[in-house]
Amino acid sequence: MLNTVGIERVYLARGATDLRKAIDGLAAIVQLEFELDPFTPSLFVFCNRKRDKVKILHWSESGFWLY
């Protein structure tokens, strides 16, 4: 089903992420810590320390989406 919307992979960040980070901060984590390209057709999923909230970073042709 994800292929129908152009998503090739889903990456789950291990550990806690400071969810106060916005698009630039999360994209920097993807590039520097994961050594991945945030501009790929993928979802990058981050969660907080309590694991009760998530943020999802996604690149589309018009720019980044933050869910």
Steps between C-alpha positions, in 0.01 A plus 500: 500500500787741566624452144174642367590835659867479402652391833783251456619450859413580859786568743436488875743694717621293792505677833342828598504816290436852624166566328545875538715468187337624182560395141858629480605328821345167408645515148842566654463188717415297190806630315761511776408219737328251269713589194188492281358746250183668636395582142428134416138379475508365856339562836726575796323432830619645832352454847540675833650357819167379640417343161152650498555749215653477153611735224532384142719679248415453131631665183262559210550698180368816663721478812513331837193381687508463876226282643 
